[in-house]
Amino acid sequence: MEIAVLGGGHGCYAAAAELSEAGHRVRLWRRDQEAFAPVLAARAISVKDFAGERDVPIALPTCSLQEAVEGAALIVIPLPATTHESLAAALAPLLADGQVVFLPPGTFGGFLMASAMHAAGNRADVSFAETGTLPYLARKHGPRHVVISGFGKRLPTGVFPLRNAAHALGVIRAAYPAVEDCGDLLSGALMNAGPIIHPPLIVMNAGPLEHFPSWDIHNEGTQPAIRRVTDALDAERIAVREALGYGAPHFPLKDHYAKEGEEWMYGRGAHDKLTDSGDWRENIVLTEHRYMLEDTRLGLSFISSVGRWAGVPTPLCDGFLAIGAAITGRDFRAEGRTLEKLGLHTLTRAAMRELLATGLRA
């Protein structure tokens, strides 16, 4: 299958390598030509995982977005949600009938991209899908070298418009067999684990993060008190899902840490693999890191706004938004990704279901 992978981050390089090794023809796009130069020259990514270390050829590394996207059946975007607005504008005129855009995960970025495409006058029948997490626990160790310490085992995925679910999920499963149908795009967005796991870790570890030169918030930073807060925050997400009629499984984050019981998105033992790798011991700048600017500012603002619309209180979401705003000196509510900013907050539940099922009107 012809697959475009967009971006130059950890997950992007992991996706390009894994999908290439699976036999797909991958076009890997990155806008930063200077940073991309080693991959452009080698036409390969060096990968290290459970199978060892090797070079994986990439069919088409390119800095041309059009060259990457044109003719691709699947477009995979493992980029932070902070990139979505600018990328949506660039992608809008390029998308064509039958293509599937997959955001792992998305923070409802699929709707943002569909709206940009609609605003650009592109009426092609394109499907947008989101899942609950990046399919990889991965970190780049050089300009073309990525280490993958874990792979997604279950990827709950929602599709917009829902009428295209069979087609979209079929295309995505050809690349990611772990995909599971979880309904519409809003359901998929409310599976995103990032806004649940990361805001408590970065906010409640703010002191050691500013004191020590490096700190592993997934190891020393994941103490019982923080875990209890994370579970309570996750309960708010699940309450919003249930209020909107989305059924189980909700993939509660507590299963990520459990040694037995229901298998979470990365399978059992994934947290230990993550901490054992040492790749998450890093210097985190509170005012700049994606856990703050993506998962707190955008991710929690989205869950909070859906809670307001559904009549579900989200006090922990709101609290972390307020503290994150104070830490960074920014207005996370004004900058956030909310139903209000997306123009959806006045819809009735019936109208929302109709929109999610059929898509934007011409």
N, C-alpha and C positions, 0 to 999 in steps of 0.2 A: 504494500500500500504506500502511496505517496503521502508523507507526513511532514508538515512544517512544525518545527519547534522554535518558538520565539523567545529570545532573551539570552542573557549571558551569565545568569546566576547559577548557584549550586544545582538546583533542580533542573534547570535547562540543560546543563551539560550532562547530568545523569540521565535525563530523558533521551537526549540525542544518542548517547552511547548505548543505552539498553534497547531502544527501539531499532537502532541500526543492527545490533547483534541479533535481534529477533527476525531480521530479514526484510525490514521495511526500508524504503528509500527515503532518507531523512534530509530535509533542507533545514539547516540550522542558521537562524538569522540573529545577528547582533548589530546594534546601531553604532557601537563604538569600535571603529575600524582599528585604531591603535591597540586597544586592549585585546581585540580579536585576532590580531596579526599572527600569533603563533598557531592558532587553529587554522587560519586561512592558508598558511604556508604548509603545514603538515597534512591538512585535510584529514585530521584524525584527532581524537580525544584519548588521552591516557586515563584509564579507569582502574581502580583497585576495589575489589569486593570479595565476597566469599570464594569466588573462583580464582582469585589471584590478581596479578597486575598485568595489563596488556594495553596495546594501542588498538583503538577501534576506529576504522575508517568512517568518515562522514561523507555521504554522497555529494552534498552541496552546501558547504559553508558559504554564507553570503551576507553582505551588508545591504542588499536590496530587498526591501520588504515585499515588493511586487514579485520578484523572482522566487522568493520563498513561498509565498501564498498561492500563486497562480497554479491551478490544477491540483492542489493538495486536497485529498479527501478529508483529512483530519488536520486541524490546526491546534497544537498543544501550547498553552501559555502558562508555564509554571513560574510566573513572575509575581512579585508583591502587588497587592491591590493598589499601592501608591502609583503604579505605572499605568493603570487602566485607562485613565481619561485621555492621556496623550496618545496611547496606543490605539484606543478606540477610534479617535479621529483619523489616524493614519490608515487603519484597517477598513474603515467604513466604505470607501468606494471600491475596494479590491475584492470583497467577498462575493461569491457566486452561488447559484442554485446548488443545493445538495451538500454543500460543505458543512462540516461540524466543527465548532469552536469549543474546545475543552479547557476549562480553567480549574486547575487543581491546586488549591481551592480558589474560591472566587469572591466571597463577600458581596454576592449579588452583582458582581461585575458583568455577568452575562447579560443582564438587563441593560446595564449602562452601555454595553457595546451594541446591543440590538437597537437601542434608542439613538445612538450616534449614527448607525447605519441608516435608520429611518429618516433622521434629520438630514442626512446627506442625499436623500432621494433614491437610495439603493433599495429596491423592492425584491431582491433575490430571496428565495426561500432557504434561509440559513438557520441551522440549529445551534443553540448555545447550551452548554452543559457545565455543571459545577459539581465537584465532589468535596468530601470533608477534610481532606488533607493532601499534602504533597505525596505522591506515590513513593518517595524515597526519603530516607534519612541520609543526607549527603552533605559533604563540605568540599569545596575546591581547595586544593593544596598547591596551586600554581596556575599559570595562565591557560593551560590546557589539560590540567590534571584534576580529577575528581575522585574522592573516596566515598563509596556507598556502603554504609554500615547496616542498612535495613531497607526492606521493600514493603510496599503496601500489600496487605493480604485481603482486605475488604474495603471497597471504595464506594460508599453510598453516594449515588449521583442523581441529580435532578436535571430536567431538560426544559428549555423554553424555545418555542412553544411546546406544550405537552403533547400536542397532536403529532409531533415529529419524534416522539420518544422511541418507538420501535426502530426507526432508521438510525437515529443518533446513537442509541445504546449499542446497536449492532456494529456501527463503525468504530466506536470507542473500544468495545470489547475485543475487536481484532488486534488492538494495540495493548489494551489493559484488561485481561480476562477477569481481574478481581472486581470489576465494576458491578455494583448492585443497584437495581432500580429503586429510587426512593421517592418517585413522583415528580412534581413540578419543580421549577427553578427555586422558588422560595423555600421549599423543603430542603433542597440541596444546599442552599446558602445557610440555612439554620443547622446544618451538620458541621459547619466549619469549626474545627477544634482550636484553631489558632487564637481566636478572641477569648477562649476559655482558659487554656493552659498558660498563655504568655503574659497577659496583664497582671495577674497576681504575682508571677515570678519577677517581673521587672519592677513593679511598684513596691512590693513588700521586701525586695532585696536592694532597694535604692541605696541604703547606707553602705553595705559591703561593695556594691558596684562602684561607688564613687571613692571608696577607700583603698581597695586592692587593685593592683595592676591588671589582674585577670581573675575571673570568678565564674564557676560553673553553676548557673542557676538551676540546672536540671539535676545537679548532684547535691552539693552543700546547700543550695538554695531551695530544695524541695523538702522542707521539713513538715512534720505533722500539722502544725498550725496552718501553714500555707496550703497543704492538701485539703484541710477542712474548708478553707475559704474557696478553693477551686471547686470542690464538690458543690458548695452552696451556689456559686456562680453558675455552674453547669445546670443546677436545678432550675434556675431562672430561664435558661435557654430551653430546657425541656418543657417547662410550663408554657412558654410561648408556643412551642410546637404543638403541644396537646390542645391548647386553646383554639388553634387554627385547624384542628382535626387531623393532624398528621399522626399516624400510628407508630408504634414500635416496629423495629428497633430504633432507638434514639442514639445509640452509640455513646452512652455516658462515659465521660473521660476516666472515671474510676477504673473502668475495665482496662485502660491502658497500663495501669500499674499492677493489676491483679495477676496472680500466678495461676489461677484457675478460674473456671466459669466462662462466661461469654467472651469470645475472641473479639478484640478491638481491631481498629483499622490496620495497625502494623503487626497484629498477631501477639502472641504471648512472649514475654521476655524482651520486648522492644525497648523499654525504658532502660533496662540494664545494658543492652547493646549500645544505646546512645551514650550513656555515661561512661561505659568502658572504653569507648573510642577516644575520649579526651578531646574530641573536636569541638565541643561546646564550651570548653574553658577558654574564655575570650574576654577582651576588653570591650565592654558595652558602654557607649556614651548615651546616657538617658535621654538627652534631647534629640538624638539622631537615629536611634536604633529602630528597626522595623517592628519590633515587639511593641514599641510605644506608638510610632506614627502609623503603622498599619493595623495591628491587632487591637490596640486600645482605641486610638482615634477613629479609625474607620470601622473595625469589626464590632466593637462594643456599641458605638453610636448606632450602627445598623440594628443590632439586637434590641437596644433600648427603644428605637423608633418603632420597630414592629410591635414591641410590647405595649407602647402607648396606643398604637392603632388598634391592637387586639384587646386592650383593657387589662393587661397583665402587668403588675408592678415589677420593676427590675431595679431594686435599690442598690445591689452590688454593682451592676453595670453602670449605674449613674454615679456611684461613689468612685469607682476607678476612673471614670471619665473626668470627674472633677479633680481628683488627685493628679492624674496624668497631665491635665491642663495646667495645674499649679506648678508642677515640676518643670514643664517645658515653657511656661509663659505663653501658651497658645489657647485659643478657644476651640476645644475639641468638638463641642456641640455645633458650632457654626461651620467648622471645617469637615465635619463627619459625613459619612455616607448614610443618609437617612431617607425614609420614605417621603419626607417633606421635600428634600432636595431633588428627589427623583420624580416628584409630581404625582405620587401615588397615595398620599395620606388621606385624600378625600374620597377614595373609592370605598364602596361598600364591600363586604366580604364576597358577595355574589359577583360583583363587578371584577374584583381581584381574581377570583377563580376563573372567570371568563377570559380575562386578559392573559393569565398564565397558561391557559389551555390553548387559546387560538392565536395569540400573538398581537402585535401592534397592527392597527388598521391602516390601510393605504390612505 
